[in-house]
């Protein structure tokens, strides 16, 4: 029997932020969570089939040669364009958000006190949208 837990990948090189995000999600919902500190590690584990990926924009605090969030996003989308990826960054700049959207991010969230609440809302909306898509597809198949 398939688990009904939402599989969430949290990818961020800020260990403290990553851990607090993981704790927030585990306390408020029934998620299966995998955390990674680089985009490379996330990509190596894509075969675990995440439902959603929350991906940091910069990855240079641990490894200066690490792939950045946009490169990681592009590779994720090349492997599986259907995985919703939410970009996360300290950058509160519209051009950064637009760049992420141009690379097929589902949404963009600025790291702040409200980041977790925003992520929770976005994830809820992703599943509402996917459910509506399935229902519409089912309905259209019967016409």
MODELLER restraints for C-alpha pairs under 7 A, 6 or more apart:
rsr = mdl.restraints
at = mdl.atoms
rsr.add(forms.Gaussian(group=physical.xy_distance, feature=features.Distance(at['CA:5:A'], at['CA:30:A']), mean=5.77, stdev=0.5))
rsr.add(forms.Gaussian(group=physical.xy_distance, feature=features.Distance(at['CA:5:A'], at['CA:31:A']), mean=5.17, stdev=0.5))
rsr.add(forms.Gaussian(group=physical.xy_distance, feature=features.Distance(at['CA:5:A'], at['CA:32:A']), mean=5.87, stdev=0.5))
rsr.add(forms.Gaussian(group=physical.xy_distance, feature=features.Distance(at['CA:6:A'], at['CA:31:A']), mean=4.95, stdev=0.5))
rsr.add(forms.Gaussian(group=physical.xy_distance, feature=features.Distance(at['CA:6:A'], at['CA:32:A']), mean=5.90, stdev=0.5))
rsr.add(forms.Gaussian(group=physical.xy_distance, feature=features.Distance(at['CA:6:A'], at['CA:51:A']), mean=6.20, stdev=0.5))
rsr.add(forms.Gaussian(group=physical.xy_distance, feature=features.Distance(at['CA:7:A'], at['CA:31:A']), mean=5.98, stdev=0.5))
rsr.add(forms.Gaussian(group=physical.xy_distance, feature=features.Distance(at['CA:7:A'], at['CA:32:A']), mean=4.65, stdev=0.5))
rsr.add(forms.Gaussian(group=physical.xy_distance, feature=features.Distance(at['CA:7:A'], at['CA:33:A']), mean=5.84, stdev=0.5))
rsr.add(forms.Gaussian(group=physical.xy_distance, feature=features.Distance(at['CA:7:A'], at['CA:50:A']), mean=4.92, stdev=0.5))
rsr.add(forms.Gaussian(group=physical.xy_distance, feature=features.Distance(at['CA:7:A'], at['CA:51:A']), mean=5.16, stdev=0.5))
rsr.add(forms.Gaussian(group=physical.xy_distance, feature=features.Distance(at['CA:7:A'], at['CA:52:A']), mean=6.75, stdev=0.5))
rsr.add(forms.Gaussian(group=physical.xy_distance, feature=features.Distance(at['CA:8:A'], at['CA:31:A']), mean=6.69, stdev=0.5))
rsr.add(forms.Gaussian(group=physical.xy_distance, feature=features.Distance(at['CA:8:A'], at['CA:32:A']), mean=6.07, stdev=0.5))
rsr.add(forms.Gaussian(group=physical.xy_distance, feature=features.Distance(at['CA:8:A'], at['CA:33:A']), mean=4.84, stdev=0.5))
rsr.add(forms.Gaussian(group=physical.xy_distance, feature=features.Distance(at['CA:8:A'], at['CA:34:A']), mean=6.39, stdev=0.5))
rsr.add(forms.Gaussian(group=physical.xy_distance, feature=features.Distance(at['CA:8:A'], at['CA:50:A']), mean=5.62, stdev=0.5))
rsr.add(forms.Gaussian(group=physical.xy_distance, feature=features.Distance(at['CA:8:A'], at['CA:51:A']), mean=6.02, stdev=0.5))
rsr.add(forms.Gaussian(group=physical.xy_distance, feature=features.Distance(at['CA:8:A'], at['CA:52:A']), mean=5.17, stdev=0.5))
rsr.add(forms.Gaussian(group=physical.xy_distance, feature=features.Distance(at['CA:8:A'], at['CA:53:A']), mean=5.86, stdev=0.5))
rsr.add(forms.Gaussian(group=physical.xy_distance, feature=features.Distance(at['CA:9:A'], at['CA:33:A']), mean=5.85, stdev=0.5))
rsr.add(forms.Gaussian(group=physical.xy_distance, feature=features.Distance(at['CA:9:A'], at['CA:34:A']), mean=4.95, stdev=0.5))
rsr.add(forms.Gaussian(group=physical.xy_distance, feature=features.Distance(at['CA:9:A'], at['CA:35:A']), mean=5.77, stdev=0.5))
rsr.add(forms.Gaussian(group=physical.xy_distance, feature=features.Distance(at['CA:9:A'], at['CA:50:A']), mean=6.20, stdev=0.5))
rsr.add(forms.Gaussian(group=physical.xy_distance, feature=features.Distance(at['CA:9:A'], at['CA:52:A']), mean=6.42, stdev=0.5))
rsr.add(forms.Gaussian(group=physical.xy_distance, feature=features.Distance(at['CA:9:A'], at['CA:53:A']), mean=4.66, stdev=0.5))
rsr.add(forms.Gaussian(group=physical.xy_distance, feature=features.Distance(at['CA:9:A'], at['CA:54:A']), mean=6.15, stdev=0.5))
rsr.add(forms.Gaussian(group=physical.xy_distance, feature=features.Distance(at['CA:10:A'], at['CA:18:A']), mean=6.96, stdev=0.5))
rsr.add(forms.Gaussian(group=physical.xy_distance, feature=features.Distance(at['CA:10:A'], at['CA:34:A']), mean=6.31, stdev=0.5))
rsr.add(forms.Gaussian(group=physical.xy_distance, feature=features.Distance(at['CA:10:A'], at['CA:35:A']), mean=4.77, stdev=0.5))
rsr.add(forms.Gaussian(group=physical.xy_distance, feature=features.Distance(at['CA:10:A'], at['CA:36:A']), mean=6.36, stdev=0.5))
rsr.add(forms.Gaussian(group=physical.xy_distance, feature=features.Distance(at['CA:10:A'], at['CA:53:A']), mean=6.09, stdev=0.5))
rsr.add(forms.Gaussian(group=physical.xy_distance, feature=features.Distance(at['CA:10:A'], at['CA:54:A']), mean=4.96, stdev=0.5))
rsr.add(forms.Gaussian(group=physical.xy_distance, feature=features.Distance(at['CA:10:A'], at['CA:55:A']), mean=6.35, stdev=0.5))
rsr.add(forms.Gaussian(group=physical.xy_distance, feature=features.Distance(at['CA:11:A'], at['CA:35:A']), mean=5.77, stdev=0.5))
rsr.add(forms.Gaussian(group=physical.xy_distance, feature=features.Distance(at['CA:11:A'], at['CA:36:A']), mean=4.74, stdev=0.5))
rsr.add(forms.Gaussian(group=physical.xy_distance, feature=features.Distance(at['CA:11:A'], at['CA:37:A']), mean=5.65, stdev=0.5))
rsr.add(forms.Gaussian(group=physical.xy_distance, feature=features.Distance(at['CA:11:A'], at['CA:38:A']), mean=6.46, stdev=0.5))
rsr.add(forms.Gaussian(group=physical.xy_distance, feature=features.Distance(at['CA:11:A'], at['CA:39:A']), mean=6.83, stdev=0.5))
rsr.add(forms.Gaussian(group=physical.xy_distance, feature=features.Distance(at['CA:11:A'], at['CA:42:A']), mean=6.85, stdev=0.5))
rsr.add(forms.Gaussian(group=physical.xy_distance, feature=features.Distance(at['CA:11:A'], at['CA:54:A']), mean=6.07, stdev=0.5))
rsr.add(forms.Gaussian(group=physical.xy_distance, feature=features.Distance(at['CA:11:A'], at['CA:55:A']), mean=4.86, stdev=0.5))
rsr.add(forms.Gaussian(group=physical.xy_distance, feature=features.Distance(at['CA:11:A'], at['CA:56:A']), mean=6.06, stdev=0.5))
rsr.add(forms.Gaussian(group=physical.xy_distance, feature=features.Distance(at['CA:12:A'], at['CA:18:A']), mean=5.94, stdev=0.5))
rsr.add(forms.Gaussian(group=physical.xy_distance, feature=features.Distance(at['CA:12:A'], at['CA:36:A']), mean=6.48, stdev=0.5))
rsr.add(forms.Gaussian(group=physical.xy_distance, feature=features.Distance(at['CA:12:A'], at['CA:37:A']), mean=5.00, stdev=0.5))
rsr.add(forms.Gaussian(group=physical.xy_distance, feature=features.Distance(at['CA:12:A'], at['CA:38:A']), mean=6.54, stdev=0.5))
rsr.add(forms.Gaussian(group=physical.xy_distance, feature=features.Distance(at['CA:12:A'], at['CA:55:A']), mean=6.40, stdev=0.5))
rsr.add(forms.Gaussian(group=physical.xy_distance, feature=features.Distance(at['CA:12:A'], at['CA:56:A']), mean=5.06, stdev=0.5))
rsr.add(forms.Gaussian(group=physical.xy_distance, feature=features.Distance(at['CA:13:A'], at['CA:37:A']), mean=4.37, stdev=0.5))
rsr.add(forms.Gaussian(group=physical.xy_distance, feature=features.Distance(at['CA:13:A'], at['CA:38:A']), mean=6.20, stdev=0.5))
rsr.add(forms.Gaussian(group=physical.xy_distance, feature=features.Distance(at['CA:13:A'], at['CA:59:A']), mean=5.70, stdev=0.5))
rsr.add(forms.Gaussian(group=physical.xy_distance, feature=features.Distance(at['CA:13:A'], at['CA:61:A']), mean=6.46, stdev=0.5))
rsr.add(forms.Gaussian(group=physical.xy_distance, feature=features.Distance(at['CA:13:A'], at['CA:62:A']), mean=6.52, stdev=0.5))
rsr.add(forms.Gaussian(group=physical.xy_distance, feature=features.Distance(at['CA:21:A'], at['CA:116:A']), mean=6.84, stdev=0.5))
rsr.add(forms.Gaussian(group=physical.xy_distance, feature=features.Distance(at['CA:25:A'], at['CA:31:A']), mean=6.95, stdev=0.5))
rsr.add(forms.Gaussian(group=physical.xy_distance, feature=features.Distance(at['CA:36:A'], at['CA:42:A']), mean=5.91, stdev=0.5))
rsr.add(forms.Gaussian(group=physical.xy_distance, feature=features.Distance(at['CA:38:A'], at['CA:59:A']), mean=6.41, stdev=0.5))
rsr.add(forms.Gaussian(group=physical.xy_distance, feature=features.Distance(at['CA:38:A'], at['CA:66:A']), mean=6.77, stdev=0.5))
rsr.add(forms.Gaussian(group=physical.xy_distance, feature=features.Distance(at['CA:39:A'], at['CA:67:A']), mean=6.15, stdev=0.5))
rsr.add(forms.Gaussian(group=physical.xy_distance, feature=features.Distance(at['CA:39:A'], at['CA:69:A']), mean=6.78, stdev=0.5))
rsr.add(forms.Gaussian(group=physical.xy_distance, feature=features.Distance(at['CA:39:A'], at['CA:72:A']), mean=5.36, stdev=0.5))
rsr.add(forms.Gaussian(group=physical.xy_distance, feature=features.Distance(at['CA:40:A'], at['CA:67:A']), mean=6.88, stdev=0.5))
rsr.add(forms.Gaussian(group=physical.xy_distance, feature=features.Distance(at['CA:43:A'], at['CA:76:A']), mean=6.81, stdev=0.5))
rsr.add(forms.Gaussian(group=physical.xy_distance, feature=features.Distance(at['CA:51:A'], at['CA:83:A']), mean=6.23, stdev=0.5))
rsr.add(forms.Gaussian(group=physical.xy_distance, feature=features.Distance(at['CA:52:A'], at['CA:83:A']), mean=5.92, stdev=0.5))
rsr.add(forms.Gaussian(group=physical.xy_distance, feature=features.Distance(at['CA:52:A'], at['CA:84:A']), mean=5.22, stdev=0.5))
rsr.add(forms.Gaussian(group=physical.xy_distance, feature=features.Distance(at['CA:52:A'], at['CA:85:A']), mean=6.02, stdev=0.5))
rsr.add(forms.Gaussian(group=physical.xy_distance, feature=features.Distance(at['CA:53:A'], at['CA:84:A']), mean=6.45, stdev=0.5))
rsr.add(forms.Gaussian(group=physical.xy_distance, feature=features.Distance(at['CA:53:A'], at['CA:85:A']), mean=4.75, stdev=0.5))
rsr.add(forms.Gaussian(group=physical.xy_distance, feature=features.Distance(at['CA:53:A'], at['CA:86:A']), mean=6.22, stdev=0.5))
rsr.add(forms.Gaussian(group=physical.xy_distance, feature=features.Distance(at['CA:54:A'], at['CA:85:A']), mean=5.82, stdev=0.5))
rsr.add(forms.Gaussian(group=physical.xy_distance, feature=features.Distance(at['CA:54:A'], at['CA:86:A']), mean=4.77, stdev=0.5))
rsr.add(forms.Gaussian(group=physical.xy_distance, feature=features.Distance(at['CA:54:A'], at['CA:87:A']), mean=5.95, stdev=0.5))
rsr.add(forms.Gaussian(group=physical.xy_distance, feature=features.Distance(at['CA:54:A'], at['CA:88:A']), mean=6.81, stdev=0.5))
rsr.add(forms.Gaussian(group=physical.xy_distance, feature=features.Distance(at['CA:55:A'], at['CA:69:A']), mean=6.51, stdev=0.5))
rsr.add(forms.Gaussian(group=physical.xy_distance, feature=features.Distance(at['CA:55:A'], at['CA:85:A']), mean=6.77, stdev=0.5))
rsr.add(forms.Gaussian(group=physical.xy_distance, feature=features.Distance(at['CA:55:A'], at['CA:86:A']), mean=6.07, stdev=0.5))
rsr.add(forms.Gaussian(group=physical.xy_distance, feature=features.Distance(at['CA:55:A'], at['CA:87:A']), mean=4.90, stdev=0.5))
rsr.add(forms.Gaussian(group=physical.xy_distance, feature=features.Distance(at['CA:55:A'], at['CA:88:A']), mean=5.78, stdev=0.5))
rsr.add(forms.Gaussian(group=physical.xy_distance, feature=features.Distance(at['CA:56:A'], at['CA:69:A']), mean=5.69, stdev=0.5))
rsr.add(forms.Gaussian(group=physical.xy_distance, feature=features.Distance(at['CA:56:A'], at['CA:87:A']), mean=5.76, stdev=0.5))
rsr.add(forms.Gaussian(group=physical.xy_distance, feature=features.Distance(at['CA:56:A'], at['CA:88:A']), mean=4.64, stdev=0.5))
rsr.add(forms.Gaussian(group=physical.xy_distance, feature=features.Distance(at['CA:56:A'], at['CA:89:A']), mean=5.72, stdev=0.5))
rsr.add(forms.Gaussian(group=physical.xy_distance, feature=features.Distance(at['CA:57:A'], at['CA:68:A']), mean=6.32, stdev=0.5))
rsr.add(forms.Gaussian(group=physical.xy_distance, feature=features.Distance(at['CA:57:A'], at['CA:69:A']), mean=4.21, stdev=0.5))
rsr.add(forms.Gaussian(group=physical.xy_distance, feature=features.Distance(at['CA:57:A'], at['CA:70:A']), mean=6.62, stdev=0.5))
rsr.add(forms.Gaussian(group=physical.xy_distance, feature=features.Distance(at['CA:57:A'], at['CA:87:A']), mean=6.31, stdev=0.5))
rsr.add(forms.Gaussian(group=physical.xy_distance, feature=features.Distance(at['CA:57:A'], at['CA:88:A']), mean=5.89, stdev=0.5))
rsr.add(forms.Gaussian(group=physical.xy_distance, feature=features.Distance(at['CA:57:A'], at['CA:89:A']), mean=5.25, stdev=0.5))
rsr.add(forms.Gaussian(group=physical.xy_distance, feature=features.Distance(at['CA:58:A'], at['CA:68:A']), mean=5.30, stdev=0.5))
rsr.add(forms.Gaussian(group=physical.xy_distance, feature=features.Distance(at['CA:58:A'], at['CA:69:A']), mean=5.70, stdev=0.5))
rsr.add(forms.Gaussian(group=physical.xy_distance, feature=features.Distance(at['CA:59:A'], at['CA:66:A']), mean=5.99, stdev=0.5))
rsr.add(forms.Gaussian(group=physical.xy_distance, feature=features.Distance(at['CA:59:A'], at['CA:67:A']), mean=6.76, stdev=0.5))
rsr.add(forms.Gaussian(group=physical.xy_distance, feature=features.Distance(at['CA:59:A'], at['CA:68:A']), mean=5.41, stdev=0.5))
rsr.add(forms.Gaussian(group=physical.xy_distance, feature=features.Distance(at['CA:59:A'], at['CA:69:A']), mean=6.91, stdev=0.5))
rsr.add(forms.Gaussian(group=physical.xy_distance, feature=features.Distance(at['CA:60:A'], at['CA:66:A']), mean=6.20, stdev=0.5))
rsr.add(forms.Gaussian(group=physical.xy_distance, feature=features.Distance(at['CA:70:A'], at['CA:100:A']), mean=6.79, stdev=0.5))
rsr.add(forms.Gaussian(group=physical.xy_distance, feature=features.Distance(at['CA:74:A'], at['CA:103:A']), mean=6.55, stdev=0.5))
rsr.add(forms.Gaussian(group=physical.xy_distance, feature=features.Distance(at['CA:84:A'], at['CA:105:A']), mean=6.98, stdev=0.5))
rsr.add(forms.Gaussian(group=physical.xy_distance, feature=features.Distance(at['CA:84:A'], at['CA:106:A']), mean=5.52, stdev=0.5))
rsr.add(forms.Gaussian(group=physical.xy_distance, feature=features.Distance(at['CA:85:A'], at['CA:105:A']), mean=5.23, stdev=0.5))
rsr.add(forms.Gaussian(group=physical.xy_distance, feature=features.Distance(at['CA:85:A'], at['CA:106:A']), mean=5.41, stdev=0.5))
rsr.add(forms.Gaussian(group=physical.xy_distance, feature=features.Distance(at['CA:86:A'], at['CA:105:A']), mean=5.83, stdev=0.5))
rsr.add(forms.Gaussian(group=physical.xy_distance, feature=features.Distance(at['CA:86:A'], at['CA:106:A']), mean=5.42, stdev=0.5))
rsr.add(forms.Gaussian(group=physical.xy_distance, feature=features.Distance(at['CA:86:A'], at['CA:107:A']), mean=4.93, stdev=0.5))
rsr.add(forms.Gaussian(group=physical.xy_distance, feature=features.Distance(at['CA:86:A'], at['CA:108:A']), mean=5.75, stdev=0.5))
rsr.add(forms.Gaussian(group=physical.xy_distance, feature=features.Distance(at['CA:87:A'], at['CA:100:A']), mean=6.97, stdev=0.5))
rsr.add(forms.Gaussian(group=physical.xy_distance, feature=features.Distance(at['CA:87:A'], at['CA:105:A']), mean=6.48, stdev=0.5))
rsr.add(forms.Gaussian(group=physical.xy_distance, feature=features.Distance(at['CA:87:A'], at['CA:107:A']), mean=6.25, stdev=0.5))
rsr.add(forms.Gaussian(group=physical.xy_distance, feature=features.Distance(at['CA:87:A'], at['CA:108:A']), mean=4.71, stdev=0.5))
rsr.add(forms.Gaussian(group=physical.xy_distance, feature=features.Distance(at['CA:87:A'], at['CA:109:A']), mean=6.15, stdev=0.5))
rsr.add(forms.Gaussian(group=physical.xy_distance, feature=features.Distance(at['CA:88:A'], at['CA:108:A']), mean=5.92, stdev=0.5))
rsr.add(forms.Gaussian(group=physical.xy_distance, feature=features.Distance(at['CA:88:A'], at['CA:109:A']), mean=4.87, stdev=0.5))
rsr.add(forms.Gaussian(group=physical.xy_distance, feature=features.Distance(at['CA:88:A'], at['CA:110:A']), mean=5.78, stdev=0.5))
rsr.add(forms.Gaussian(group=physical.xy_distance, feature=features.Distance(at['CA:88:A'], at['CA:111:A']), mean=6.37, stdev=0.5))
rsr.add(forms.Gaussian(group=physical.xy_distance, feature=features.Distance(at['CA:89:A'], at['CA:109:A']), mean=6.56, stdev=0.5))
rsr.add(forms.Gaussian(group=physical.xy_distance, feature=features.Distance(at['CA:89:A'], at['CA:110:A']), mean=5.08, stdev=0.5))
rsr.add(forms.Gaussian(group=physical.xy_distance, feature=features.Distance(at['CA:89:A'], at['CA:111:A']), mean=5.49, stdev=0.5))
rsr.add(forms.Gaussian(group=physical.xy_distance, feature=features.Distance(at['CA:90:A'], at['CA:110:A']), mean=5.58, stdev=0.5))
rsr.add(forms.Gaussian(group=physical.xy_distance, feature=features.Distance(at['CA:90:A'], at['CA:111:A']), mean=5.09, stdev=0.5))
rsr.add(forms.Gaussian(group=physical.xy_distance, feature=features.Distance(at['CA:91:A'], at['CA:110:A']), mean=6.43, stdev=0.5))
rsr.add(forms.Gaussian(group=physical.xy_distance, feature=features.Distance(at['CA:92:A'], at['CA:110:A']), mean=5.93, stdev=0.5))
rsr.add(forms.Gaussian(group=physical.xy_distance, feature=features.Distance(at['CA:97:A'], at['CA:108:A']), mean=5.80, stdev=0.5))
rsr.add(forms.Gaussian(group=physical.xy_distance, feature=features.Distance(at['CA:101:A'], at['CA:107:A']), mean=6.82, stdev=0.5))
rsr.add(forms.Gaussian(group=physical.xy_distance, feature=features.Distance(at['CA:109:A'], at['CA:115:A']), mean=6.40, stdev=0.5))
